[in-house]
Amino acid sequence: MRKSIDTLLRFPCLFPVKIMGSQHEDFPQTIFDVIRRYDPAIADEQFEIRTSKNGSYVSITATITARSGQQLNKLYLALARHPLVRFVL
């Protein structure tokens, strides 16, 4: 039987979301803006940005306060559908 995210996590909880995309000057701010729609209280220090060794890709890890499975699903869909995003983990 497949369990839902609501039975796997206890809400609210801190939940890391990793977003990867090609190097683009607007990528970090765009991702920050999308995430803040789903976690308006997230602090700047809850974002970690890394650039790949060759500088082609950027990854952002955002540790959000997850309040429900529905919130996480909506966030993942919004990020995955964004044209600057390559992967969301």
N, C-alpha and C positions, 0 to 999 in steps of 0.2 A: 504494500500500500504506500502510495506517495504522500508524504507529509507536506503540509503547507508551511510557508515561511512563518506564519503566525504561531505555529506549534513548535518550530525550531528555535525561535528567539524569544526572549522576554523583553517586552517593550516597556518604557523607552530604554534604548541602549546605544552605545557608541558603535558605529558601524563604518569600516573603511571602504571607500569606493575608489577604484583605480581607473583612470581614464587616460587613454593614449591617443595621440594624434600626430600628424605631421607638423614639423616646425612651421609656425605661422604667428605673426606678431599679435594677432587677436585671440589666439587660442586660450591662453590663461584667463584673461578677463571674461571671455565668452563662457568658459566652463564655470568660473566663479558665479556668474550671473544665473546660469541654469540651476546650479546647486542651491543658490540662495532662494530660488523660488520654492524649493521643497524643504529647506532648513534655513529660514531667515536669520536665526540667531548664531549661525556658524561664525566662528572667529577666524581672522586671517591666519593665525598660527595653526589652525586645523587643516591647512592646505600645505602640501609638500610638493614642490616642483622639481623634476629632474629632466635633464636633457641627455639623449643617447650619446655614446662616445663619439660618433661621427657627426652629431648635431642635426641629424635628419628628423628625429622624433622627440616629442616631449611627453612625459607622463606626469600626471597630477594625481596624488592620493589625497582625497578629502575624507576626513573622519567626521561623519555627520551624526547628529542625534536622530536615530531612527525611532519613529513613534508608532509605526504600523507597517505591516506587510504591503498594504496598499500604497503608502507613501514611497516605499522602496521600489515597488513595481513601476510607479509613475515616473520616478526619477530615472531609473534604468532605461525606460522607453524614451524619455526625452533626450537623454544623453546618446543613446544608440542611434537615434534618428537624426542627430545633428550632423550636418555635412562635414564639419571639421574633425569629428571623432572617428577613429579607426576601430578601437576596441574599448569595451567597458567590462571590468572584472569586479 
